Amino acid sequence: MIAFARRLVQGLRALPAALALLMLAPAVADAQENLTVAEVQTVIAQAAAEATARGMPATIAVTDRVGNVLGVFRMTGAPDAMRVVSGRTVGLGFDFARFGLDNLIVPLGGIPAIPTLRLVPTELGAIAKAVTGAYLSSGGNAFTTRTANQIVQENFNVGELGQPSGPLFGVQFSQLPCSDLSSRFIGGNVNDFIGPKRSPLGLAADPGGLPLYKNGVPVGGIGVLADGEYGIDPVITDVDESDDEMIALAGTRGFEPPVDIMANRITVEGKTLRFTDKGMSALRTDPGNAPAFAAINGTVGNLIMVRGYNAAAAIVRGRAFGTPESGVRPETTGIYAPTQPFVLVDGNNNNRYPPRAGTDGILTAAEATEFVRQALKIAFAGRAQIRRPLNSFIQVTVSLVDTNGAILALARTPDGPMFGTDVSLQKARTAAFFSNPVAAAALRAADANITDLGAPFPNYARIGPYVDAVQAFVGPTALSDGIAFADRSGGNLSRPFYPDGSQDNQPGPFSKPIGIWSPFNVGLQLDLVLPQVVTHILFTLGISPTDTPVGCTPLNPTLATGLSQIPNGIQIFPGSVPVYKNGVLAGGLGVSGDGIDQDDMISFLGAHKGGLAANTGIGNAPANIRADTLTPQGTRLRYVNCPFKPFVDSDEQSPCKGK
Amino acid sequence: MAVLDGLARLATGVALSVGLSVAVMLLPGAAQAAERLNANGARLADAAVDISDSVTLTRTISLGGDAPGAFYVTANLPDGRRLQRNNLGYWVPWNGRRASLIDNQFAVGDDQVTYKILRQNIADMFFPITITLGYRVDGVIKYGVFDVQPEQ
């Protein structure tokens, strides 16, 4: 009887394993759904009715899941400009270079006439919010910009002094308009609707950006800007009634996520996430009775064109995620067998990033394949942190780069949130770059490439002082001695307190001091990309005749790629490791889309198991050169942090230990 | 006025005067006649092209007294491809390594070299395209980079 019971228990334990094996071949993550033109019109009309009822004319943007802008509607009387403001004391004057994006201003009008100064166009804020709602969500989790607000500030939860920073600290500076990965809308081009698309301001943490679903399938996002401010919520112990959020919520009627996957059903570190502060019952209208779009278009407001995001003041249909026209579809050649991930494709349905050999001559295409294959296998076997139902496997994107930052391979589990695509690449490149002995010199050399706009604009922040700071903080050879930095290690140095959460301590050397820190003014991460973001804003306004170049940072380009080693910016939350071949730095492996410990584990074990499978000397950094051998200011840096008992098909408890 | 000066530097487009069959603008900033390459990778003025017709794109680079032994043109595309131009004018895959660069054998005159880059319809390409121009001199490759973007 006991033996029978044991066999029964073993059988039950094996069930998830069998399911996981099935999931190695998930032919379709979700049914393929998309927003039609009529549905986009409905979303906008519902939101506009709520805005009217509130006396808050709004700018409303709708995107599909891969970030294509499907329509932007500006109501009569809606502010056409917004303040980027954290609500903290750092937003002084117009000093955007000293104070990041806080109170960012850009001129209005064309050259040579510049009649006035104004703030950032509201349509960019609305698009950024819509993209955020779409990109943070998946078939297993529905997150909003309010969720983002909760996880990007200096304490998690916000306001809990002494707690470490939010788990996605820094994610707001991803999907940047200068990213080499995120595609651009050109107009009349075969790649016009290929995703993932960029976001004009990165991801938003200002309430008012929500995901849209059809039949439980994520199909996009809605973003609303009515109050003239693009900010954050610094107090989450109360229950706000944000106009932006309520207007967006009205727009989602009929397109709501399943209740069970909403953020308020998901916990991280024992803390429940937020979806919205108030629900549908707080709406002042019944969205189902909203006037039809045809009745409001041209009267209540008008569709607008946004340069670089759509071709005309019109509505277009969304692209069904998982189909080639969305730019993301199943991999069909079996290169990562036994896993069957999704890949990114161009407008001709070609895989954009099949495994390639390194431009530096170190990794082979076969080795690149093995790294990504093993990382995907870990994901399919692992237990997700942010997904419902519980015991779902992990959904992420995996990126591998070489020492030049060239993409050697990129693949994703079918339902990984879209934000993880650009972020996994940022993470991979950040680990490879900060582990490279050229990093200090490359960062210092960047200052020669920064061009200020001229008075009355203040100068952009320089990069060299960050190198001075890290070498004073960590040691005089920092970033030039080949120490292996996982993204968790560099992230330790990027928080406004060191160690993270120690409220009275000094900042890390890559962070602004807390007195002038905000999610819009973080330090090195933003200062590397701010000039290109401003150039892009000027482009959308028609002031700059061309868009920001590809490559977000002022670092010199490499000959191999024509881009710097970090051309979509750096990322400062965990989920990547540098990879090596016979002790020589070979690149970085980045993972993003689930909890940060899960991302860490997949990158670290992916590198480890990739090495075992290839048996060519590839793998993780030798333990004696990892950043956790360093103790700056008496506190040891971290390398990776793997979750306890992380697999759905195994009782293994500490899989990273000793590796 | 200072605002105007600053933005004028940012936004002024300079019409490219040589070798174009369709409208191409160089943007932004740098004095076009004096564009030089260097061993760290110079940032050259971007080019805005009208992709509704065949594009012919060339770029004249000042050599500053250098006597190059070989000339290179490569491209990095958002669709993941990495290409180089060969001396017959064809674009072929490139693995990103210096040793496999192909000499385009451009002619030098008056301390300048004119790189032939594109002469084709590129309407269906994935934009922006990042172009790298380079030459080998004294065992070093000097190079510079610019983007090709459609006019919008």
Boltz contact constraints between the chains, C-beta under 6 A:
constraints:
  - contact:
      token1: [A, 111]
      token2: [B, 11]
      max_distance: 6.0
  - contact:
      token1: [A, 112]
      token2: [B, 4]
      max_distance: 6.0
  - contact:
      token1: [A, 114]
      token2: [B, 3]
      max_distance: 6.0
  - contact:
      token1: [A, 186]
      token2: [B, 127]
      max_distance: 6.0
  - contact:
      token1: [A, 186]
      token2: [B, 150]
      max_distance: 6.0
  - contact:
      token1: [A, 190]
      token2: [B, 124]
      max_distance: 6.0
  - contact:
      token1: [A, 191]
      token2: [B, 126]
      max_distance: 6.0
  - contact:
      token1: [A, 346]
      token2: [B, 79]
      max_distance: 6.0
  - contact:
      token1: [A, 346]
      token2: [B, 126]
      max_distance: 6.0
  - contact:
      token1: [A, 352]
      token2: [B, 79]
      max_distance: 6.0
  - contact:
      token1: [A, 352]
      token2: [B, 80]
      max_distance: 6.0
  - contact:
      token1: [A, 353]
      token2: [B, 80]
      max_distance: 6.0
  - contact:
      token1: [A, 359]
      token2: [B, 96]
      max_distance: 6.0
  - contact:
      token1: [A, 361]
      token2: [B, 97]
      max_distance: 6.0
  - contact:
      token1: [A, 453]
      token2: [B, 6]
      max_distance: 6.0
  - contact:
      token1: [A, 454]
      token2: [B, 2]
      max_distance: 6.0
  - contact:
      token1: [A, 454]
      token2: [B, 5]
      max_distance: 6.0
  - contact:
      token1: [A, 454]
      token2: [B, 6]
      max_distance: 6.0
  - contact:
      token1: [A, 455]
      token2: [B, 2]
      max_distance: 6.0
  - contact:
      token1: [A, 544]
      token2: [B, 10]
      max_distance: 6.0
  - contact:
      token1: [A, 544]
      token2: [B, 11]
      max_distance: 6.0
  - contact:
      token1: [A, 545]
      token2: [B, 11]
      max_distance: 6.0
  - contact:
      token1: [A, 545]
      token2: [B, 13]
      max_distance: 6.0
  - contact:
      token1: [A, 545]
      token2: [B, 27]
      max_distance: 6.0
  - contact:
      token1: [A, 546]
      token2: [B, 27]
      max_distance: 6.0
  - contact:
      token1: [A, 546]
      token2: [B, 46]
      max_distance: 6.0
  - contact:
      token1: [A, 546]
      token2: [B, 48]
      max_distance: 6.0
  - contact:
      token1: [A, 546]
      token2: [B, 149]
      max_distance: 6.0
  - contact:
      token1: [A, 549]
      token2: [B, 46]
      max_distance: 6.0
  - contact:
      token1: [A, 549]
      token2: [B, 147]
      max_distance: 6.0
  - contact:
      token1: [A, 550]
      token2: [B, 128]
      max_distance: 6.0
  - contact:
      token1: [A, 550]
      token2: [B, 130]
      max_distance: 6.0
  - contact:
      token1: [A, 550]
      token2: [B, 147]
      max_distance: 6.0
  - contact:
      token1: [A, 556]
      token2: [B, 40]
      max_distance: 6.0
  - contact:
      token1: [A, 556]
      token2: [B, 41]
      max_distance: 6.0
  - contact:
      token1: [A, 557]
      token2: [B, 41]
      max_distance: 6.0
  - contact:
      token1: [A, 557]
      token2: [B, 145]
      max_distance: 6.0
  - contact:
      token1: [A, 559]
      token2: [B, 141]
      max_distance: 6.0
  - contact:
      token1: [A, 559]
      token2: [B, 143]
      max_distance: 6.0
  - contact:
      token1: [A, 560]
      token2: [B, 96]
      max_distance: 6.0
  - contact:
      token1: [A, 561]
      token2: [B, 76]
      max_distance: 6.0
  - contact:
      token1: [A, 562]
      token2: [B, 76]
      max_distance: 6.0
  - contact:
      token1: [A, 562]
      token2: [B, 130]
      max_distance: 6.0
  - contact:
      token1: [A, 562]
      token2: [B, 132]
      max_distance: 6.0
  - contact:
      token1: [A, 562]
      token2: [B, 145]
      max_distance: 6.0
